[in-house]
Amino acid sequence: MKNRLTSLTSGQMSELINVAIGKEKADLAIVGGTLLDVYSGELLEGWGVAVKGKRIAYVGKDVNTTIGTETRVINAAGKILIPGLIDSHNHLFWYFRTDEGIKWALKGGTTTIVTEMLEVVFSLGYQGAVKFLDSIENQPMKVLATVPPMVSTSQRNVSEAIGVAELRKLLKHDLVVGLGESYWSSVVKGDKRVLDLLAETSYQGKKIMGHSAGATGNKLVAYLVNDVRSCHEPITVPEVLERLRLGAYVILREGGIRRDLEQLSGLKDLKIDTRRLTFCTDGLMPKDLVETGHMNYVVQKAINLGFDPVVAIQMATLNAAEHLSMDNIIGGIAPGRYADILIIPDIKTIRAEYVISYGQIAAKDGELLVQPRKQVFPGWASKRVLLSPDFTPAMFAIRTDKSKTTATVRVIDQITEIVTRAGQATVPVSKGAIGIDVDKDLLKVAVIDFRVQPLKMFVGLIRGFKMKKGAFASSQAWDLTAVIVAGASEKDMAKAVNRVIAMQGGIVLSIDGEIAAEVPLTIGAFVSELPMEELAARLDDIQTKLEKLGMPFGNAHLSLTTLTSPAIPFIRICEDGLVDVKEDKLVDLVIN
């Protein structure tokens, strides 16, 4: 089957041939620079590049033969030419519209992003995935997508999950490279729905992306045997090596969800082949995009940590392209590849003076010269929250035996920004209800399904947020269609949830019964339509105010919204109750 992204017409082939032999002239030529050949690892001084249309027609020292009166010429004297950068794993439909993400990523030198559609499908279903794929076509950079297997702490929330028939149709799309991150526990335990998705993806010859956090030994082998190609979850050098030795690509992560590069920088001192190492951000935070950039920042950090610059650039270009089996079109500066090229000051400075994407000068000196197509969803995408804003403080009560004066309960202990463990506490019982105890840092946390079974909810206890008052809520709960709220006051919990519902999605902070800060998430109750700078400022405002209330974590919203995901150990929460992720089962809140 013809793939529009990878294939060339005979006419395009003839044009490229004629430019290469000097019979026709290039549209764009880069002269006078030094080319990093990622295939050989050499720096080739005096090599130039000629571009016809979107593709590279010529690479070598005789580039002048391709230059005509209409050819645009860039003099790169004293500069380095490197391939456009590739983010191997990302969640681009997270906080902001895709076109907003493209603006900020492209001007820094990212020319290809592989994005999960996890959030799209949980919030907008199969039709949302179709609309999303429409929106990433004909953009000034390549956005490739993976279809989510949709594993959740809640069985209800996968009742409308992508099935084999829908997956089969989506995999036929030119921009879909495979199945998204498949949580290892569901695969190894033999979840038939997930295994059927893996089998269909493998049958169609597309990629299966991995998520093996916590898997080791026989469990890791049992996971990788299913044609799983990669994992972006290793956070220690031994975890990286274990996966490399089993044939997997390992994607080193440095982004808004986790920053692992520094801890993994010891890899640079080992005598290992790096060709199956690449980079990803996993998620793009608005503040990071505005202040530091995208893949340019990741590669620069790797170099600053001591990685050989050539190796670091290979990891963000050729290695990533080989991981996708797309090195025939991206990942290097070579004949026939897409003309995705950066011109940087020197091999150790990843600051793009020119960004060329699809053969077009897309950015110069940090200024975007081409605008992405705006991502537009139909009206129904902004009406996903099937709840009324009439929650009361009483709805967040935790009821137990009225005859008891105390109870031993399970508590979600927030250990790091996203990792939890199951704790216990003995709490007083008053009139059959368990309350909040700010002095002991015992706050309430609740999950309310807003779509699959509206109003289905569960209230638990969390320790570690250290808030002295207030509550904050979000409709961006991971792997569910739900509002999640945590707080030191049932009154503020109700206020925050009601405001989220009234906005049809959002992030809200309530203090003393008043809305202190908010971010509307109007697309699928998951994505904002605010410009990037304003979105970053509003999120920063919420974070600053939460820290003043006692919140110890640097990304409080991430800590809240990941509480619902089975991807992260060890105890999670959904509208059904508390979930022991390791055992994959619900556990009681009240122990005795």
ZATITI-956013 format. One record per residue (C-alpha): z, y, x; residue number from 1. Coordinates in steps of 0.02 Angstrom, whole numbers, plus 32768, in hexadecimal, padded with zeros to 4 digits. Layout:
residues N
SITE    zz    yy    xx  num
SITE     Z     Y     X  NUM
...
//
This chain:
residues 592
SITE    zz    yy    xx  num
SITE  8000  8000  8000    1
SITE  7FD2  80AC  8042    2
SITE  8065  8119  8076    3
SITE  803D  81D2  8071    4
SITE  80BF  81F8  80F5    5
SITE  8082  817D  8178    6
SITE  7FC8  8165  815B    7
SITE  7F34  81CB  8197    8
SITE  7E8B  81DC  8142    9
SITE  7DEF  81BB  81A7   10
SITE  7DCA  8276  819D   11
SITE  7E72  82A1  81E9   12
SITE  7E56  8220  8271   13
SITE  7DAD  826E  829B   14
SITE  7DFC  831B  82A9   15
SITE  7E83  82DD  831F   16
SITE  7E05  8280  8389   17
SITE  7D93  8317  8397   18
SITE  7E21  838A  83CA   19
SITE  7E5E  830C  844C   20
SITE  7DB3  8306  84A0   21
SITE  7D96  83C1  8492   22
SITE  7D0D  83B7  8411   23
SITE  7D75  8416  8390   24
SITE  7DFF  8495  83AA   25
SITE  7EB7  8486  8382   26
SITE  7F12  84EB  82FE   27
SITE  7FA8  8500  8370   28
SITE  7FC1  84E7  842B   29
SITE  805E  84EE  8496   30
SITE  803D  8512  854D   31
SITE  809B  8530  85EF   32
SITE  813A  84CF  85C6   33
SITE  818F  842F  85FE   34
SITE  8185  839E  8584   35
SITE  8212  8322  856F   36
SITE  81BC  827A  855A   37
SITE  823F  8218  84F8   38
SITE  81DA  8178  8511   39
SITE  81E7  817A  85CF   40
SITE  827C  81ED  85E3   41
SITE  8217  8261  8653   42
SITE  820C  831E  8657   43
SITE  8152  8342  8668   44
SITE  8134  83EF  86AE   45
SITE  8097  8449  8679   46
SITE  8071  83D6  85E7   47
SITE  8033  8426  8548   48
SITE  801F  83F3  8492   49
SITE  7F8F  8411  841A   50
SITE  7FA8  8405  835E   51
SITE  7F28  83EB  82D4   52
SITE  7F6A  83F9  8224   53
SITE  8013  83A1  821E   54
SITE  7FF4  832D  82B1   55
SITE  7FF1  8330  836E   56
SITE  7F3E  831E  83AC   57
SITE  7F59  832D  8466   58
SITE  7FE6  8320  84E6   59
SITE  7FC7  833C  859E   60
SITE  7F97  83B6  8628   61
SITE  7EE9  83E3  85E6   62
SITE  7F22  8436  8546   63
SITE  7EB2  84CE  8569   64
SITE  7E19  8468  8534   65
SITE  7E60  8465  8483   66
SITE  7E78  8522  8474   67
SITE  7DFB  858C  8415   68
SITE  7DF6  863E  83D5   69
SITE  7E52  860E  8335   70
SITE  7ED6  85A3  838A   71
SITE  7F86  85E8  8385   72
SITE  7FD0  85D9  8434   73
SITE  8088  85D3  8461   74
SITE  80AF  85F2  8518   75
SITE  8145  8585  8542   76
SITE  8150  85B2  85FB   77
SITE  81FC  8588  863E   78
SITE  822A  852D  859C   79
SITE  8241  8478  8567   80
SITE  81E4  8420  84DA   81
SITE  8246  839A  847E   82
SITE  8224  833C  83DB   83
SITE  826C  8379  8335   84
SITE  831A  8337  8315   85
SITE  8342  82AC  8298   86
SITE  83E2  8295  8233   87
SITE  83EB  81D8  821A   88
SITE  8468  81DA  818B   89
SITE  8497  8268  8119   90
SITE  84D0  8295  806A   91
SITE  8461  832A  8047   92
SITE  8489  8335  7F8D   93
SITE  853D  8367  7FB5   94
SITE  8581  8413  7F8A   95
SITE  84D7  846B  7F91   96
SITE  8423  8457  7F56   97
SITE  83B1  83FC  7FCE   98
SITE  8345  8496  7FEB   99
SITE  83DF  84F7  8023  100
SITE  8407  846C  809E  101
SITE  8354  846B  80DF  102
SITE  835A  8526  8104  103
SITE  83EF  8517  8177  104
SITE  83C4  8471  81C7  105
SITE  830E  849A  81EC  106
SITE  8329  853E  8246  107
SITE  839A  84E6  82C3  108
SITE  831A  8460  82EB  109
SITE  8336  83D1  8272  110
SITE  828C  8396  8234  111
SITE  82BD  82F1  81E0  112
SITE  8355  82C2  8177  113
SITE  837B  8217  812E  114
SITE  83E6  8236  8095  115
SITE  8446  81C3  8023  116
SITE  8427  81DB  7F69  117
SITE  84D5  819C  7F41  118
SITE  8514  823D  7EF2  119
SITE  8470  8259  7E95  120
SITE  8474  81B0  7E40  121
SITE  852D  81AC  7E17  122
SITE  851F  8257  7DC5  123
SITE  846E  8253  7D7E  124
SITE  8439  819D  7D78  125
SITE  838E  8153  7D99  126
SITE  8333  81E9  7D4E  127
SITE  8395  8259  7DC2  128
SITE  8357  81F3  7E56  129
SITE  82A4  8209  7E19  130
SITE  82BD  82C6  7E0A  131
SITE  830E  82CC  7EB5  132
SITE  827B  8273  7F05  133
SITE  8205  82EE  7EB2  134
SITE  8269  837D  7EFC  135
SITE  8262  8340  7FB1  136
SITE  81A5  832B  7FB3  137
SITE  813C  83B3  8006  138
SITE  81CE  8403  805F  139
SITE  81BA  8456  810A  140
SITE  821B  83C7  8159  141
SITE  8225  830E  8137  142
SITE  82AF  82D7  80C0  143
SITE  82B8  821B  80B0  144
SITE  8328  81C3  8033  145
SITE  8389  8122  801B  146
SITE  83B5  80D5  7F73  147
SITE  8470  80B9  7F59  148
SITE  84B5  800B  7F32  149
SITE  853F  8067  7ED2  150
SITE  85E2  8010  7EF9  151
SITE  867A  805D  7EA4  152
SITE  8734  8045  7E8E  153
SITE  870B  8040  7DD4  154
SITE  869E  7FBC  7D84  155
SITE  867A  8031  7CF3  156
SITE  862E  80B0  7D68  157
SITE  85A9  8036  7DA3  158
SITE  8578  8001  7CF3  159
SITE  84E1  8074  7D01  160
SITE  84C0  804C  7DB7  161
SITE  8414  8035  7E02  162
SITE  83D7  7F85  7DDF  163
SITE  8353  7F1D  7E36  164
SITE  82C8  7F56  7DC0  165
SITE  82EF  800E  7DDF  166
SITE  8307  7FF1  7E99  167
SITE  825D  7F9D  7EA1  168
SITE  820B  8039  7E5A  169
SITE  826A  80B1  7ECA  170
SITE  8244  804F  7F68  171
SITE  818B  8069  7F48  172
SITE  81A0  8125  7F61  173
SITE  815B  8162  8007  174
SITE  81FA  81C1  8032  175
SITE  8273  8133  800C  176
SITE  829A  80D5  80AC  177
SITE  830F  8053  8064  178
SITE  83B8  802A  8019  179
SITE  8449  809D  803F  180
SITE  84F1  8075  808E  181
SITE  852F  7FD1  8048  182
SITE  85EB  7FC0  8056  183
SITE  860D  7F22  80B8  184
SITE  8699  7EDE  804B  185
SITE  862B  7ECF  7FB0  186
SITE  85A4  7E78  8017  187
SITE  8616  7DFC  806E  188
SITE  8672  7DCE  7FCE  189
SITE  85C8  7DA1  7F84  190
SITE  85B4  7E26  7EFD  191
SITE  8514  7DE5  7EAB  192
SITE  84DB  7E8F  7E6D  193
SITE  84E3  7ED6  7F1E  194
SITE  8497  7E3B  7F70  195
SITE  8405  7E43  7EF7  196
SITE  83E5  7EF7  7F2E  197
SITE  83EC  7EC6  7FE5  198
SITE  8374  7E35  7FC6  199
SITE  82F6  7EA4  7F6B  200
SITE  82FB  7F26  7FF4  201
SITE  82E1  7EA2  807A  202
SITE  8252  7E54  8016  203
SITE  81FA  7EFD  800E  204
SITE  820D  7F13  80C9  205
SITE  8278  7FAF  80BF  206
SITE  831C  7FD6  8118  207
SITE  83CD  7FA8  80E6  208
SITE  8448  8029  8126  209
SITE  84F8  7FF1  8150  210
SITE  85AC  8027  8136  211
SITE  8620  7FAF  8191  212
SITE  86BF  8016  81A7  213
SITE  874C  7F9C  81C9  214
SITE  86DF  7F02  81DC  215
SITE  86F0  7E9C  827B  216
SITE  86D6  7DEC  82BB  217
SITE  8696  7D6F  823B  218
SITE  8696  7DF1  81B0  219
SITE  8625  7E65  8213  220
SITE  85AF  7DD6  823D  221
SITE  85AD  7D9F  8186  222
SITE  857F  7E50  8156  223
SITE  84F4  7E6A  81D5  224
SITE  84A3  7DC3  81AF  225
SITE  8460  7E12  810E  226
SITE  83D7  7E76  8167  227
SITE  844D  7F0C  8178  228
SITE  83FF  7F7C  81FA  229
SITE  8480  7FFE  822C  230
SITE  852F  8045  821D  231
SITE  856E  80F7  822E  232
SITE  8627  80CB  821D  233
SITE  8662  8097  82CC  234
SITE  86E9  810E  8309  235
SITE  8718  80B8  83AD  236
SITE  86B1  807E  8442  237
SITE  86DE  7FC5  8426  238
SITE  86A1  7FD3  8371  239
SITE  85FC  801C  83AE  240
SITE  85E6  7F92  842F  241
SITE  860D  7F07  83B2  242
SITE  8582  7F44  8340  243
SITE  8505  7F63  83CB  244
SITE  851F  7EB3  840E  245
SITE  84F7  7E6E  8362  246
SITE  8450  7EC9  835B  247
SITE  847E  7F5B  82EB  248
SITE  8450  8010  8306  249
SITE  84ED  8079  8316  250
SITE  84E4  812A  82D4  251
SITE  8565  819B  8328  252
SITE  85AB  8214  82A9  253
SITE  85D7  82CB  82BE  254
SITE  85DE  832A  821B  255
SITE  8640  8366  8186  256
SITE  868C  82BD  8158  257
SITE  86C2  8286  8207  258
SITE  86AD  82C3  82B9  259
SITE  86A1  822A  8329  260
SITE  863C  8263  83BF  261
SITE  86CD  8293  842F  262
SITE  8725  81EE  8413  263
SITE  8682  8190  8433  264
SITE  864E  81F5  84CB  265
SITE  868B  8169  853C  266
SITE  85E9  8110  8513  267
SITE  8592  8182  8590  268
SITE  85F2  8130  8620  269
SITE  85C1  807E  85F3  270
SITE  852B  8024  8639  271
SITE  84DE  7FFE  8591  272
SITE  8431  8015  8548  273
SITE  8439  80AC  84D4  274
SITE  8397  808E  8476  275
SITE  83F3  8050  83DB  276
SITE  8469  80E5  83D6  277
SITE  8440  817B  836C  278
SITE  8499  820D  8314  279
SITE  84C3  8246  8265  280
SITE  852A  82C9  820C  281
SITE  8551  825B  8173  282
SITE  8572  82FA  8111  283
SITE  8548  83B1  8126  284
SITE  85D6  842A  8103  285
SITE  859C  84D8  80D1  286
SITE  860D  852F  814E  287
SITE  85D0  84C1  81DD  288
SITE  851A  84E1  81B2  289
SITE  8535  859C  81AC  290
SITE  85A0  85A9  8249  291
SITE  8565  851F  82BE  292
SITE  84C3  84D2  8280  293
SITE  848E  8420  8261  294
SITE  8446  839E  82DA  295
SITE  8432  8422  8361  296
SITE  84F0  8430  8361  297
SITE  8507  8373  8369  298
SITE  8492  835B  83FD  299
SITE  84DB  83F2  8456  300
SITE  858A  83AC  8440  301
SITE  8554  8304  8486  302
SITE  850E  835C  8520  303
SITE  85AC  83C4  8532  304
SITE  8612  8323  852C  305
SITE  85B1  82E0  85C0  306
SITE  8521  827D  8575  307
SITE  8484  8287  85DD  308
SITE  8419  830A  8584  309
SITE  837E  829C  8583  310
SITE  83E0  820B  8539  311
SITE  8432  827C  84B6  312
SITE  8388  82BF  8480  313
SITE  833F  8210  847A  314
SITE  83CF  81DC  8408  315
SITE  83A4  8269  838F  316
SITE  82E8  824B  8393  317
SITE  8295  81AB  83CE  318
SITE  832A  8138  83B1  319
SITE  833C  8179  82FF  320
SITE  8283  8163  82DE  321
SITE  8288  80B0  8320  322
SITE  831E  808D  82B2  323
SITE  82B2  80BE  821D  324
SITE  8217  8063  8262  325
SITE  81C0  810C  8259  326
SITE  81A9  812F  8312  327
SITE  80EC  812C  82F4  328
SITE  80FB  81D3  829A  329
SITE  819F  8227  82CE  330
SITE  821B  8227  835D  331
SITE  81AB  8259  83EE  332
SITE  8126  82D1  842B  333
SITE  8090  825E  8435  334
SITE  7FDE  8250  83EF  335
SITE  7FD6  8230  8334  336
SITE  808C  8257  8313  337
SITE  80BE  82E4  829F  338
SITE  80CA  8386  8300  339
SITE  8187  8397  82F6  340
SITE  81B1  83F5  8395  341
SITE  823D  8465  83D4  342
SITE  822E  84DF  8463  343
SITE  82D8  84F5  84B7  344
SITE  8311  855D  854D  345
SITE  8341  84C9  85BC  346
SITE  8369  8411  85AE  347
SITE  8424  8431  8597  348
SITE  8416  84BA  8515  349
SITE  83E5  847F  8466  350
SITE  83BB  8529  8421  351
SITE  8312  852B  83CD  352
SITE  82AB  85C4  83F8  353
SITE  821D  8576  8393  354
SITE  8228  84EE  830E  355
SITE  8181  849E  82E4  356
SITE  8184  8427  8250  357
SITE  80EB  83D2  8207  358
SITE  8084  8439  8283  359
SITE  80C3  84DD  823A  360
SITE  8132  855C  8291  361
SITE  81C6  854C  821C  362
SITE  8246  85B4  827A  363
SITE  824E  8629  830F  364
SITE  82ED  8660  8368  365
SITE  8359  8621  82D9  366
SITE  82F6  8677  824F  367
SITE  82A4  860A  81CC  368
SITE  81EB  8633  81B6  369
SITE  81C1  85BA  8129  370
SITE  8226  85A2  808B  371
SITE  8249  84F9  803C  372
SITE  821B  84D3  7F88  373
SITE  82AF  84F3  7F17  374
SITE  8301  8457  7ED4  375
SITE  82FC  8460  7E16  376
SITE  834C  83E7  7D9D  377
SITE  8334  83E4  7CDF  378
SITE  83B8  842D  7C6B  379
SITE  8409  8386  7C47  380
SITE  843F  837B  7CFD  381
SITE  84BB  8408  7CDE  382
SITE  850B  83B8  7C46  383
SITE  855B  831C  7C8C  384
SITE  8614  8338  7C68  385
SITE  8638  82EB  7BBD  386
SITE  86E8  8330  7BAB  387
SITE  8738  83C2  7B4F  388
SITE  87A5  843F  7BAD  389
SITE  8841  8419  7B4A  390
SITE  88AD  83BB  7BC8  391
SITE  8968  83DC  7BBC  392
SITE  89F4  83C1  7C3C  393
SITE  8A35  8330  7BD3  394
SITE  8994  82D0  7BF5  395
SITE  89C8  82BF  7CAC  396
SITE  8A6D  8268  7C84  397
SITE  8A93  81C2  7CD9  398
SITE  8AEE  8156  7C59  399
SITE  8B60  80C4  7C82  400
SITE  8BF5  8065  7C3B  401
SITE  8C6A  80DF  7BE1  402
SITE  8D01  8075  7C0C  403
SITE  8CEB  8094  7CC7  404
SITE  8D37  8122  7D29  405
SITE  8CD0  80FF  7DC6  406
SITE  8C30  80A2  7DEE  407
SITE  8BDD  8062  7E8D  408
SITE  8B29  8099  7E8F  409
SITE  8A8E  808B  7EF9  410
SITE  8A59  812D  7F49  411
SITE  89B4  815F  7F99  412
SITE  89E7  8197  8047  413
SITE  8964  820C  808F  414
SITE  8967  81E1  8149  415
SITE  88D1  823E  818A  416
SITE  8854  82B0  8137  417
SITE  8800  821C  80E1  418
SITE  8864  817E  810A  419
SITE  88F3  8146  809B  420
SITE  8970  80B8  8096  421
SITE  89DE  8072  800E  422
SITE  8A8F  80B3  8012  423
SITE  8B28  80A0  7FA4  424
SITE  8BAB  8116  7F5F  425
SITE  8C41  8109  7EEE  426
SITE  8C36  8193  7E6E  427
SITE  8CA4  81CE  7DDE  428
SITE  8C70  81A5  7D2C  429
SITE  8C98  8223  7CA4  430
SITE  8C7B  81F5  7BED  431
SITE  8C00  816F  7C23  432
SITE  8B98  81E2  7C91  433
SITE  8B7E  81F3  7D4D  434
SITE  8B6B  82A4  7D89  435
SITE  8B31  8308  7E1F  436
SITE  8BAB  8320  7EB0  437
SITE  8B6D  83AD  7F1F  438
SITE  8C03  83A0  7F93  439
SITE  8BD3  82EC  7FBC  440
SITE  8B19  8316  7FC0  441
SITE  8AF7  82A6  7F2A  442
SITE  8A6A  82F7  7EC9  443
SITE  8A02  82B4  7E3A  444
SITE  894C  8282  7E48  445
SITE  88DD  8257  7DB4  446
SITE  882D  8217  7D99  447
SITE  87D3  823A  7CF5  448
SITE  872B  81EA  7CCD  449
SITE  86B8  8270  7C89  450
SITE  861C  820C  7C62  451
SITE  861F  814D  7C57  452
SITE  86BE  813F  7BF0  453
SITE  86F5  81F3  7BD5  454
SITE  87B0  8215  7BD2  455
SITE  87DB  816F  7C24  456
SITE  885B  81A6  7CA5  457
SITE  88E5  816F  7D1A  458
SITE  8972  81D3  7D68  459
SITE  89C3  819F  7E0C  460
SITE  8A2A  81EA  7E99  461
SITE  89F3  822A  7F43  462
SITE  8A56  8258  7FDD  463
SITE  8A13  82BF  806E  464
SITE  89C2  8355  801A  465
SITE  8A66  83B8  802C  466
SITE  8A37  8438  7FA8  467
SITE  8ACD  849B  7F6B  468
SITE  8A76  84D3  7ECC  469
SITE  89CD  84D8  7E76  470
SITE  8945  8455  7E5B  471
SITE  8891  843E  7E8C  472
SITE  880A  83DC  7E34  473
SITE  8756  83A8  7E54  474
SITE  86CA  8351  7DF7  475
SITE  8684  8315  7E9E  476
SITE  86EB  8274  7EA3  477
SITE  8694  81F6  7F14  478
SITE  863F  815E  7EC8  479
SITE  8675  818A  7E15  480
SITE  8649  81FF  7D88  481
SITE  86F5  824C  7D7E  482
SITE  8762  82E3  7D94  483
SITE  87EC  82CA  7E14  484
SITE  8882  833D  7E1A  485
SITE  891F  8345  7E84  486
SITE  89AF  83BC  7E71  487
SITE  8A64  83F0  7E76  488
SITE  8A60  8426  7DC0  489
SITE  8A1F  83CF  7D24  490
SITE  89FD  847B  7CD9  491
SITE  898C  84A8  7D6B  492
SITE  893A  83FD  7D67  493
SITE  8909  8419  7CB1  494
SITE  88CE  84CA  7CD6  495
SITE  8861  8492  7D68  496
SITE  8814  83FF  7D09  497
SITE  87EC  846A  7C72  498
SITE  8793  84E9  7CDF  499
SITE  872D  8460  7D34  500
SITE  86F8  8420  7C89  501
SITE  86CF  84CF  7C49  502
SITE  865B  84EA  7CDF  503
SITE  860A  843F  7CC4  504
SITE  8640  8412  7D74  505
SITE  8698  8469  7E01  506
SITE  8728  8479  7E7B  507
SITE  87BD  84DA  7E3A  508
SITE  8865  8512  7E80  509
SITE  88EC  8544  7E04  510
SITE  8990  8596  7E38  511
SITE  8A1B  85C4  7DC0  512
SITE  89AA  85A8  7D2A  513
SITE  8920  861B  7D6A  514
SITE  8877  85F0  7DB7  515
SITE  8886  8623  7E6D  516
SITE  87DB  85EB  7EAB  517
SITE  8745  8587  7E70  518
SITE  869A  8545  7EA0  519
SITE  861F  8517  7E15  520
SITE  85C6  846F  7E2D  521
SITE  8547  847C  7DA2  522
SITE  84C5  83F9  7DD3  523
SITE  8506  834F  7D9E  524
SITE  85B8  8395  7DAD  525
SITE  859E  8378  7E67  526
SITE  8530  83FE  7EB5  527
SITE  853D  84BB  7EB7  528
SITE  84AE  8533  7E9F  529
SITE  8503  85BC  7F05  530
SITE  84B0  85FB  7FA5  531
SITE  84F3  85A4  8041  532
SITE  8555  8638  8085  533
SITE  85AE  8657  7FDF  534
SITE  85D1  859F  7FC7  535
SITE  861C  8595  8076  536
SITE  8688  862E  8055  537
SITE  86C9  85EB  7FAF  538
SITE  86F5  8541  7FF9  539
SITE  874B  8598  8089  540
SITE  87AE  8602  800E  541
SITE  87ED  8566  7FB4  542
SITE  881B  8514  8059  543
SITE  887A  85AE  8096  544
SITE  88DD  85BB  7FF5  545
SITE  8906  8501  7FF6  546
SITE  8945  850E  80A9  547
SITE  89B9  859B  8072  548
SITE  89FD  8524  7FEE  549
SITE  8A24  84A5  8077  550
SITE  8985  843C  8081  551
SITE  897D  83F3  8133  552
SITE  88C9  83B3  8133  553
SITE  8838  841A  8173  554
SITE  87C3  83E6  80E7  555
SITE  8834  83D4  8050  556
SITE  87A4  83BE  7FD7  557
SITE  8762  832A  803A  558
SITE  8810  82DD  803B  559
SITE  8818  82ED  7F7D  560
SITE  8769  82B0  7F51  561
SITE  8769  8218  7FC5  562
SITE  8804  81D2  7F6E  563
SITE  8791  817A  7EF3  564
SITE  871C  8125  7F71  565
SITE  8723  806D  7FA1  566
SITE  86CD  8099  8045  567
SITE  876E  80D4  8098  568
SITE  8812  8074  80B2  569
SITE  888D  804A  806F  570
SITE  88C9  807C  7FC2  571
SITE  885C  80DD  7F47  572
SITE  8866  8117  7E94  573
SITE  87F0  8113  7DFF  574
SITE  87FF  8128  7D43  575
SITE  883C  8074  7D37  576
SITE  88CC  8087  7DB2  577
SITE  88F6  806E  7E69  578
SITE  887E  8002  7ECF  579
SITE  88A7  7F9D  7F6A  580
SITE  8801  7FAC  7FC4  581
SITE  8823  7F1F  803F  582
SITE  884B  7EA4  7FB4  583
SITE  87D0  7EF4  7F3B  584
SITE  8849  7EF2  7EA9  585
SITE  88B1  7F64  7E3B  586
SITE  896A  7F70  7E65  587
SITE  89FA  7FAE  7DF9  588
SITE  8A3F  805D  7E0B  589
SITE  8AF1  8029  7DDB  590
SITE  8B2F  7F99  7E45  591
SITE  8BD6  7F82  7DEC  592
//
